[in-house]
């Protein structure tokens, strides 16, 4: 059986140990990290209303369409993890299969997306905190104070160690999914009893008809929002060096996480659409101006009453908390891997002997997220909205690198059977062919100030400035590090390898 696995997924060579503790994360814990990183309650709060604005009642089918390329990328993750269970994931695979510069930018895009997601989580949490204290609109000082406490606390917890962090994440994930299930049931019961919003349409299988979407721009807009909420399943795979079991077991955790996530989103979106509707003139609908960035609170208030807002705020807070922990963990390990192979300063390669955790990298990620949040909170009308849109370009960049790495690395051996050819090359290749043009169009649309919150910097949309220029900043950093320490970029520390 081990020989078969080696034939299917030929191992990469020359990978280095990083001082991480094998077995500190269970297989169930790894799946929980992937589920927590997608952050269903936090993601739905930030994206459900925006998605409904774009595609209306076709939102469930858009979720299903959007998960297809993500699933194809998940297959690439599965096979590459089996071939090279390295904490650097996209950085390591891109460098080995394609070229060092491509791997470096893939690693940077992963770090950037995690930081921006942490910023969005902080925005969601400050909204939830405002609800808990009875604020209709929170001032900047309140937002920054809550965000500071939140980011510093989650970073400190992650720095304590993978074993403790993964257990905490598992508990928070169970609470979060339990809360979502309860809210979905509470919304569905009034629908059957005729107690839904007066403007909501009755459930129809037409909601699953992709041809009912009115125009391509609406499909694209809904797709971009959906991409954001599916992102994160790969967080568990960066923990492969610490996950118990084989590398193949670790690789399957990402696929499992994404399948559970899509089922959750489809069920909850159907319940929300049937209960609240999409009439923008109704103050109880998903697309009402006052609800679009915080639909979870609105839905809970409608279905449960005033206490619903408090419960929703708690569930969303748990979601944002667990999402931040489960994204900081793998991102810190990505930086650790980059430094191990001399693609970053050696300081990032340090691992605490007591906790077997890259504490320095962890704190760099946390403090960077806090700095970006503070900047956005001052210039943006909606930190959540701009984070949802801007993070998409970084996500599609590094997912494309993963998919192409799978195609290039396995190309010579994959076509010995149709099964390996589909899983290692054909489907990941299709995923890349979808994500790359969508990413280009996404970047173009984000330049329009009307995208996201509607705020701008020098007449350019804030989402564009944050998403695209941050990625361009990575190119500058790569060039500077290439000039200072060229060994990695010359293939000396992580040489290119293909089957």
N, C-alpha and C positions, 0 to 999 in steps of 0.2 A: 504493500500500500504506500509506503514511503517512497519506493522507487517510482511508482506511478505518478505521485505528486511531483517528483523531481523532473520527470519527463514532461509533464504538463506545464509546469512553471519553472523553467531553468533558473538556477540560482545566480544572483549577482555576486561578484567576488570583490575583495578589497574593502569590505565595510568594517568600520571600527566600533569597538565597544565604547560607551560614553559614561560608564559608571552608574547607569540606572539599574534598579533592583528588579530582576525578573520575578514574576509571580505576585507583585504588589497590587495588581489589578486583576480581578476575576473576569471571566468571560461575560458574566451577567453585568458586572460593573462596566465593562467596555461598551456593551450595547447601551447601557444607561447613559454613558458619556455622550454617545452619538445622538441619543434621543434628547438629552438635555441641551445639547448644543443647537439643535434645531429649534428649541424653545417654543413649543406649540402655542402656549397661552400668550407669551410675549410677541411671537411672530404674527399670530392672528390679530392681536390688538393693533399692531402697526400696519398690517397689510390687508386685512379682510375688507375694510371699507374702501381702501384704494383700489383693490382688485374689483370690487363690485362697481365702482365708478367706471372702470374701463370696460368690463364685459357683462355687467348686469347679472342676470340669472344663469348665465353660462359659466359662472365661476367654478362650479365643481368640475366641469369637463376641462377647463383651462388648467386646473390643478393636476389633472390626470395627464394632459398633454405635456405640461412642464416637467413632470417627473420622468418622462421617457428618456430625454437625454441625460438627466441626472442618474437614472438607473444604469444607463450605458457607462457613464463615468464610474459608477459604483463597481461595475464589473472590472473595469481597469484597475481600480483600487484593490479589489479582491486579489487579482492575479499578481499585481506588482508587490503587494504585501507578502504574498506567499514566496515570491522570488527574492525579495529584499525587505525583511521586516526591520526597517530603519526608521528611527524617530523623525528623520528629515523628510520623509514621504516625498512630496512633489519636488523638493530641492534635490534630494538624492537621486530619484528616478530620472528627472529631467537632465541632470548632469551626466549620469551614467549612459542613458539611452540616446540623448540628443546632443547636447553640448553644455559646457560649464556655464556659459552666459545665460542660456535658456533656463537651466536649473536654478541659477541664482535669482532670476526675475520671478520664476514660479514660487520660490521660497519667500521672496519679498512680498509678492501678491497675497500669499497665505497670511503672512504676518499683518499686512495692511488690512485685509478683510476682517481678521479677528479683532484688531484694534477698533475699527469702525463699528463692528457689531457690538463691542463693549460700550462704545459711545451711545449707540442706539438703545442698548439695554439700560444704561444710566438714564436716558431720556424717558423711557417707559417707566422706570422706577420712580423718578421724580414726579411724573404724572400720577402714579398710584399713591405716592406719599401725600400729594396735594389733596387727593380725594379723601384719604384717611383723616386729614386734619380739617377737612371742610372748606378748602380753598377752591374757588371757581377758576382762578387764574393765579399761578404761582409767580412771585417775583424772581429776578435773576439770582439774588443772594440766597434764596431758599433752594433753588435748583442746584446751585453750585455746592452748597453745604451738604445736601442729601447725596449728590453724586460723589462728592469727596469721601464721605463716610462709606458709601456703598463700594466704590472701587478699591479703596484702601483695605476694607475688610475682606473682600473676595480675594484680593491679591495675597493678603497675609495668610488666608486659609489654604490657598493653593501652594504657597511656599512651604507649608508645613509638611507636605509629602503626598505622593500619589495614592497611597493606601487609604489614608484618612480622607482625602479629597474625593476619591471614587465612591467611598461609602456614603459620604454626605450627599454627593450627586445622586446616588441611587435612591436615597430617602426622599430627596426633593423631587425627583422625577416621578416617583409613585404618587406623591401628594399632588403634583401638577396634573398628571393624567387623570387621577381620580377626580379632581376638581372639574376638568373639562368634560368628563363623562357625566358628572352630575348636572352641570349646566346644560349639556346637550339634551339630556332626558327632561329637564325642567322646561326647556323650550319646546320640545316635541309634544309633550302632553297637552298644552293649551292649543296647539295646532289641530290636534285631533278633536278637541272640544270646541273649536271655533273661537278661541280666545286670542288669536294672533292679531297683529297690527291690522287696522282696517285697510291699509294700502298694500298689504302683502299679498302676493299671488299664491294660489294653491300649488302644491308640489306637482311638478310635471316631469316626465322623462325627457322632455324637450331640453331641460337644463343640461342634459348630457349629450346634446347634439352639437358638435363643433361647427356645423354649417349654419347654425342659427346666430352665430356671432356676426354682428352687422358689418364690420370692416376690419381690414388688416391692422390698422393702427390700434384698435381696441384689443385685438388678439395679442399684439406685440406688447402693449402696455400691461395687460393682465399677465402675460408670460414673464415679463421682467419682475413684476411683484412676486409672482409665484416662485421664481428662481431664488429670491432672497429667503423665503420661508422654508425652502427645502435644504438650503445650505446648512452644513454642520454635521451631517451624518459621518463625514470622514474624520471627525475629531477623535473617535475611538482608535483609528488606525495609526495615529501618531503615537499611541501608547503601546504599540505592538511589542516593543522591546521589554515592556514591563507586564504584559498580559500573560496570564497563565495559559497553558495549552500550547498547541503548535502555531506556527505562523499562518497556516491555512484557517485555523479556528479564528484567529484575530482578523483575518481578511473577511470572513463571513459576517463579522459584527456590523460592518458598515452597510452591507446589503440588507441585513435584518432591520437595522434602524430605519432605513429609507422606506421600506415596505410598511412598517408600522406607522411611520409618519404620514404617508400619503393616505392611508385608510382613515387616520384621525382627522386630517384636514377635510377630506371629502364629506365625511359624516357630519362634522361640525358646521361646515359651510352650508350644507343642505338644511340643517336645523335652523341656522341663523337666517337664511334667506326666507324660509317658509314662515318664520316667526316675525321677523322685522321688516322684510321687504327692502326695496331699493329706491323708493320715492324720495328724491332730495328735498321735497317740500314738507315731508313728514318728520317731525322732530324725534320720532322713534325709529327711523330707518337707518340702515347701514351707511347710506351715502349722504346723510344730512351733514351739513358743514360742521356742526358742533360735535358730531359723533365719529367722523371718518378716521381720526387718529387715535380713537380710544373706544372702539366699538364694544369691547368686552364689558366695560363698566356699564355702558348703555344697556346692553342686552341683559346683564344681571339685574340692573335696577328695574327694568320692565318686567322681568319674569319673577323676581323674588320680592322686590320692593326696595325701600331705602337701605336696608341691611345688605341687599345684593351688591350695591356699589362697594361696600366695605369688604365683602367676601371676594369680589372680583379683584379689588386692589391687592388683597393678600395673595391670591393665586397668581396674579401677574407679577407681583413682587418676587414670589418664590421662583417663577419662571425666569425672570431676568437674573436673579441671583444664581440659579443653577446654570443658566446659559453662559454667564460670564465666567464662572469657575471652569466649565467644561470647554471653553474656548481658550482661556489663558493657559490651561494645562498643556494641550498639544502645541500651542504656538511657542511657548517657552522651550519646548523640546525641539521644535524646528530651528530656533536660534542656536540651541545647544549643538545640534547636528552641523549647522553651517559653520560654526566656530571650530568644531572638531576637525572638519576638513579644510580649515584655514580660509574659509570664505568670509569670515568675520573676525574681529579682534579676539584674541585668546580669552579675554575676560568673560565672554559669553559661554565659554566651554567649561566653566567651573561648576562643579556639582557638590552640594553640601554632603559631607560624610554622615551627618546625623540623620538627614531626611531623604538622601539620595534624590534630591530635587535641584534643578538649575535655578537657584534663588535669584541670582543676579539678573538672568534673562526674564524671570517672572516679574520682578519689580520694574524693569525697564518697560515691559508691555503695559503694566498697570498704570504707571505714571504717565506714559505717553497717551494712553486712553483718556486719562483725566485732563491732560493739557488740551487735547483736541476738543473734548466736551466743553470745557470752559470757553474756548474760542468760538465754537459753534453756537453755544447758548447766547452769546452776545450778538452775533451777526445773523443768526437764522431765526425765522419765524416758527419753525418746527424742526427740532433736532431729530425727532423720530423719522419724519418724512424724508429729510435729506439723507439720513443714514441709510434708510431702506433703499433709496435709489443709488446713492454713491457707491455702496458696497458691492453692487451687482457687477460692476466692471472688473473689480479685483477678483471676485469669485469666478467669473467666466474666464479670466486670464489663467488662473492656476488650475482650474478644472480642465481647460483645454490642453495645458502642458501635460497633465497626468494622462489624458486620453491619448495624446500623440506619443507620449513616452511608451505607452503600452503597445501601440501600433508598431513603432520603430523597433523596440526591444524584442518583441516576440515574432516579428515578421518572418524570419527564416524557419522557425520551427512550428508555428501555429497551424499551418495548413495540412498537417498530418491527419487531422480529423475535423469534421465540420463543427464539432462542439468547441474545440479549442480555438478554431479560427473565428467563430462568432464571438466568443467571450473575451478573447485576447486582442483581436484586431478589428473585425468588421464592425461590431456594435460600438466599441470605443471610438472608432474612426467616424462613424455617423454622428456620435455625440459631439465630437470636435467640430464637424462640419456644420452642426446646428449652432453651437455656442459661439464660435468665432464671429460669424456675421451678425448674430444678435448682439454680441458685445460691441461691435463697431457701431451699429445703429443706436444702441443704448448710449454710447458716448456722444454721438451726434445730438440726440434728443436732449441729453442732460445740459447741453450748452444753452438751451433756451431757459431763461429765468422762470418761466411758468412751470417748469418741471420741479417736482418735489414741493417744497414749502412756498415757492414763488419768490423767495429772496434771491439776491444776486450780489456779486462782488465785481465791481467794474463792468456792470451790465452782462456779466456771464453768470449763469445759474450756479448757485452755491453747491448743488449736487455735483456739477461738472468739476468745479474747482477742487472739491474735496476728493472725488473719485479718480478723475483722470490725472490731474496735476500731482496728486500724491504718488500715483504710479510712475509718472515721469520723474518725480524726485528720486524714486528708486533707481532709475537708470543712471542718474547723476552719481548717486552713492556707489553704484556698481563700478562706474568708470574710475572714481577716486580710489576705491579699494583695489581695483586692478592695477592702478599705477603704483600703489603703496606695497601690495603683496600679490604679485602676479602668479605665484605657484599654483593656486587652485585653478585659475583661468587657463593655465597652460596644461591642465590635465595631470599634474604631478601628484596631487593629493587625493583625487577621485577620478581616475581615468575612465574614459568612455568605454563602454562594453555593450555588445549586442550578441544575441544568440546566433 
